[in-house]
């Protein structure tokens, strides 16, 4: 079976591509020169493919890469290109709590993309994932680098929220099952085997990373302000505004309701020390993580 992966060099897409037969896999991303809203280029890339894994997405807006352009216009282009190329199935990576009219354009545009795919007439599976972690993620990576850099760590809000982290290996298992048509429902919630408080998850990561910072709860508005600041100043933000919203809500149940996977397909790997350790990055945050420094260094490299 020949598979095209949009967002194929991103976190989830990259891990999926590593699992599939490289001869029968088409990796599509900005790095490969294909924009997610370019129907002609997508149709050419989809030619001969049986299914598309639509993994493209962003958690913050940057220049022309807006939520509307990437999520909504991107989904519309993927559908049009899939029709042209005769693709028989689309599998979309969405978010567990993507929904309309909630005040977050991340959540709302993910929902709008889901609705476009539901109305496309193409057989599909929409996977509403919770928090996915693994090597190269934004969860363990950022928590680890933060606790290695700073003596204190702020948790979101004064009310503890729960998470059900999904190991990326389990996420890929589910994607493969959906691509093969083994997921019976067109929309399903995908959550990890372990449910724990967000603060406990952060403390567990810090412990495995060998750090014991001072943890303190911070008002939600301060985390949102921090998110805005780091979106402005960091190459990859410590926390994005959309992520602050996610953490404040908790990531342990779908909204609106969606059925879970059949028991035999549900994530089963645990959020344990070994899996956390395998995802730990090298080092902490430094000057190179600041946008103005990163741009300056790239210019120096380009002219040297």
C-alpha positions as CSV (number, residue, x, y, z in Angstrom):
1,X,0.0,0.0,0.0
2,X,1.4,3.4,-1.0
3,X,1.0,6.1,1.6
4,X,1.5,9.9,1.4
5,X,2.2,11.8,4.6
6,X,1.5,15.5,4.9
7,X,3.6,17.1,7.6
8,X,6.0,14.1,7.0
9,X,9.0,15.8,8.5
10,X,7.1,16.9,11.7
11,X,7.0,15.0,14.9
12,X,4.3,12.5,14.3
13,X,4.7,12.4,10.5
14,X,8.4,11.6,10.8
15,X,7.8,8.7,13.2
16,X,5.1,7.3,10.9
17,X,7.5,7.6,7.9
18,X,10.1,5.6,9.8
19,X,7.7,2.8,10.4
20,X,6.5,2.5,6.8
21,X,8.2,1.0,3.8
22,X,10.3,3.9,2.4
23,X,9.7,2.7,-1.2
24,X,6.0,3.0,-0.8
25,X,6.0,6.2,1.3
26,X,5.7,9.8,0.0
27,X,6.8,12.4,2.5
28,X,5.3,15.9,2.0
29,X,6.2,19.0,3.9
30,X,7.4,22.6,3.4
31,X,11.0,21.1,3.6
32,X,10.3,19.0,0.5
33,X,9.0,22.0,-1.3
34,X,5.2,21.4,-1.2
35,X,2.9,23.9,0.5
36,X,-0.1,22.3,2.3
37,X,-2.5,24.6,0.3
38,X,-1.0,23.9,-3.1
39,X,-3.6,21.6,-4.7
40,X,-1.7,20.9,-7.9
41,X,1.5,20.0,-6.1
42,X,-0.4,17.8,-3.6
43,X,-2.2,16.0,-6.4
44,X,1.1,15.3,-8.1
45,X,2.5,13.9,-4.9
46,X,-0.6,11.8,-4.2
47,X,-0.5,10.2,-7.6
48,X,-0.5,6.4,-7.2
49,X,-1.2,6.6,-3.4
50,X,-3.8,4.5,-1.8
51,X,-4.2,6.6,1.3
52,X,-3.1,9.9,2.8
53,X,-2.0,10.4,6.4
54,X,-2.8,14.1,7.0
55,X,-0.4,14.9,9.9
56,X,0.3,18.5,9.0
57,X,-0.5,21.1,11.7
58,X,0.9,23.9,13.8
59,X,0.4,24.9,17.4
60,X,1.3,28.6,16.9
61,X,0.9,31.1,14.1
62,X,4.1,32.5,12.4
63,X,3.9,34.8,9.4
64,X,1.9,33.2,6.6
65,X,1.6,30.0,8.6
66,X,-1.8,30.7,10.2
67,X,-4.2,28.3,11.8
68,X,-6.7,29.0,9.1
69,X,-4.2,28.5,6.2
70,X,-2.6,25.4,7.5
71,X,-5.5,23.6,9.2
72,X,-8.6,24.7,7.2
73,X,-7.2,25.6,3.7
74,X,-4.7,22.7,4.1
75,X,-7.5,20.2,4.7
76,X,-9.5,21.6,1.8
77,X,-6.5,21.3,-0.5
78,X,-5.7,17.7,0.7
79,X,-9.3,16.7,-0.1
80,X,-9.3,18.3,-3.5
81,X,-5.9,16.7,-4.4
82,X,-7.0,13.3,-3.0
83,X,-10.0,13.4,-5.3
84,X,-7.9,14.2,-8.3
85,X,-5.4,11.5,-7.5
86,X,-8.0,8.8,-6.8
87,X,-6.9,8.4,-3.1
88,X,-9.1,5.9,-1.4
89,X,-8.7,6.9,2.3
90,X,-7.7,9.9,4.3
91,X,-6.5,9.6,7.9
92,X,-6.4,12.9,9.8
93,X,-4.4,13.6,13.0
94,X,-6.5,16.0,15.0
95,X,-6.7,17.1,18.7
96,X,-8.7,15.4,21.5
97,X,-10.6,18.6,22.4
98,X,-10.8,20.3,18.9
99,X,-14.3,21.8,18.8
100,X,-16.2,24.9,17.5
101,X,-16.9,28.2,19.2
102,X,-14.5,27.8,22.1
103,X,-12.4,31.0,21.7
104,X,-9.2,29.3,20.6
105,X,-8.5,29.4,16.8
106,X,-6.3,26.3,17.2
107,X,-9.1,24.2,18.5
108,X,-11.7,25.8,16.1
109,X,-9.6,25.4,13.0
110,X,-8.8,21.8,13.8
111,X,-12.5,21.2,14.1
112,X,-13.3,23.0,10.9
113,X,-10.7,20.7,9.2
114,X,-12.4,17.6,10.7
115,X,-15.8,18.8,9.3
116,X,-14.3,19.3,5.8
117,X,-13.0,15.7,5.9
118,X,-16.3,14.3,7.2
119,X,-18.2,16.0,4.4
120,X,-15.6,15.1,1.7
121,X,-17.3,11.8,0.6
122,X,-13.9,10.1,0.8
123,X,-13.6,7.2,3.3
124,X,-11.7,8.6,6.3
125,X,-10.7,8.2,9.9
126,X,-10.2,11.2,12.2
127,X,-7.9,10.5,15.1
128,X,-8.5,12.9,18.0
129,X,-5.2,12.4,19.8
130,X,-4.4,13.6,23.3
131,X,-0.9,14.6,24.3
132,X,1.7,12.7,22.2
133,X,5.2,12.3,23.5
134,X,8.5,10.8,22.4
135,X,11.9,11.7,20.9
136,X,11.6,15.1,19.3
137,X,8.3,16.1,20.9
138,X,7.3,19.4,22.5
139,X,6.3,18.0,25.9
140,X,9.2,16.1,27.4
141,X,11.7,18.2,25.4
142,X,10.5,21.5,26.7
143,X,9.8,20.5,30.3
144,X,13.3,18.9,30.4
145,X,15.1,21.9,28.9
146,X,13.2,24.2,31.2
147,X,14.0,22.4,34.5
148,X,17.7,22.2,33.4
149,X,17.8,25.9,32.8
150,X,15.6,27.4,35.6
151,X,15.4,26.8,39.3
152,X,11.6,27.0,39.4
153,X,8.8,25.7,37.2
154,X,5.2,27.1,37.1
155,X,2.3,24.8,36.7
156,X,-0.9,26.0,35.0
157,X,-3.6,27.3,37.3
158,X,-4.6,26.4,40.9
159,X,-6.8,23.5,39.9
160,X,-5.0,20.3,39.0
161,X,-5.8,19.0,35.5
162,X,-5.2,15.4,34.2
163,X,-3.5,14.1,31.1
164,X,-3.3,10.8,29.4
165,X,0.0,10.9,27.5
166,X,0.2,8.9,24.3
167,X,3.6,7.4,23.4
168,X,4.5,8.2,19.8
169,X,5.0,4.5,19.1
170,X,1.4,3.9,20.1
171,X,0.3,6.8,18.0
172,X,2.0,5.3,15.0
173,X,0.4,1.9,15.7
174,X,-3.0,3.6,15.6
175,X,-2.2,5.5,12.4
176,X,-1.2,2.4,10.7
177,X,-4.4,0.6,11.8
178,X,-6.4,3.5,10.5
179,X,-4.6,3.6,7.2
180,X,-5.3,-0.1,6.8
181,X,-9.0,0.4,7.5
182,X,-9.0,-1.4,10.8
183,X,-10.5,1.4,12.9
184,X,-14.3,0.9,12.7
185,X,-15.5,4.4,13.6
186,X,-14.9,7.5,11.4
187,X,-13.9,9.6,14.4
188,X,-12.2,8.3,17.5
189,X,-10.6,9.6,20.6
190,X,-7.0,8.3,21.2
191,X,-5.7,8.6,24.8
192,X,-2.8,7.0,26.6
193,X,-3.0,4.0,29.0
194,X,-2.1,6.1,32.1
195,X,-4.1,8.9,33.5
196,X,-2.3,11.2,35.9
197,X,-2.3,14.8,37.1
198,X,-0.4,17.2,34.9
199,X,1.8,18.3,37.8
200,X,2.8,14.7,38.5
201,X,3.7,14.2,34.8
202,X,6.0,17.2,35.0
203,X,7.6,16.1,38.2
204,X,8.2,12.7,36.8
205,X,9.9,14.2,33.8
206,X,12.0,16.4,36.0
207,X,13.1,13.5,38.2
208,X,14.1,11.4,35.3
209,X,16.1,14.4,33.9
210,X,17.9,14.6,37.3
211,X,16.4,17.9,38.4
212,X,14.3,19.0,41.4
213,X,13.1,22.5,40.7
214,X,10.7,24.4,42.9
215,X,7.2,23.9,41.5
216,X,4.5,26.5,42.1
217,X,1.0,27.1,40.7
218,X,0.6,30.2,38.6
219,X,-2.6,31.9,37.5
220,X,-3.7,31.0,34.0
221,X,-3.4,34.5,32.8
222,X,0.3,34.5,33.6
223,X,0.9,31.4,31.6
224,X,-0.9,32.9,28.7
225,X,1.2,36.0,29.0
226,X,4.4,33.8,29.1
227,X,3.1,32.0,26.0
228,X,2.7,35.2,24.1
229,X,6.1,36.4,25.2
230,X,7.9,33.2,24.2
231,X,6.0,33.1,20.9
232,X,7.4,36.5,20.2
233,X,11.0,35.8,21.4
234,X,11.8,32.1,20.9
235,X,12.5,30.0,17.9
236,X,10.3,27.2,19.4
237,X,8.3,28.7,22.3
238,X,8.6,27.4,25.8
239,X,4.8,27.2,25.6
240,X,2.4,28.4,22.9
241,X,-0.9,30.1,23.6
242,X,-2.8,27.0,22.2
243,X,-0.8,24.7,24.5
244,X,-1.6,26.9,27.5
245,X,-5.2,26.5,26.7
246,X,-4.8,22.7,26.4
247,X,-3.0,22.5,29.8
248,X,-5.6,24.6,31.5
249,X,-8.4,22.4,30.2
250,X,-6.7,19.1,30.8
251,X,-6.1,16.5,28.1
252,X,-7.9,13.4,29.4
253,X,-11.3,13.3,27.7
254,X,-12.6,14.3,24.2
255,X,-14.8,17.3,23.6
256,X,-17.2,16.9,22.0
257,X,-17.7,13.2,22.7
258,X,-16.0,10.7,20.4
259,X,-15.8,7.0,21.0
260,X,-12.5,5.4,22.0
261,X,-10.7,2.9,19.9
262,X,-11.6,-0.8,20.2
263,X,-9.7,-2.3,23.2
264,X,-7.2,-4.2,21.0
265,X,-6.1,-1.0,19.2
266,X,-5.9,1.4,22.2
267,X,-2.5,2.7,23.4
268,X,-1.0,0.3,25.9
269,X,2.5,1.5,26.6
270,X,3.0,3.2,30.0
271,X,4.3,6.7,30.8
272,X,7.3,5.2,32.6
273,X,10.9,6.2,33.3
274,X,12.3,4.3,30.4
275,X,10.1,6.0,27.8
276,X,10.6,9.4,29.4
277,X,14.4,8.8,29.4
278,X,14.3,7.8,25.7
279,X,12.7,11.2,24.8
280,X,15.0,13.4,26.9
281,X,16.8,16.1,24.8
282,X,20.4,17.2,25.3
283,X,21.0,20.3,27.4
284,X,18.7,23.2,28.3
285,X,17.6,26.4,26.8
286,X,20.3,28.9,25.7
287,X,20.7,32.1,23.6
288,X,20.4,30.1,20.4
289,X,16.8,29.5,21.3
290,X,16.0,33.2,21.0
291,X,14.6,34.2,17.6
292,X,16.9,37.2,17.1
293,X,20.0,35.2,17.9
294,X,18.9,32.3,15.8
295,X,18.3,34.6,12.8
296,X,21.7,36.3,13.3
297,X,23.5,32.9,13.5
298,X,21.7,31.7,10.3
299,X,22.8,34.8,8.4
300,X,26.4,34.3,9.6
301,X,26.4,30.7,8.4
302,X,24.9,31.7,5.1
303,X,27.5,34.3,4.4
304,X,30.6,32.4,5.7
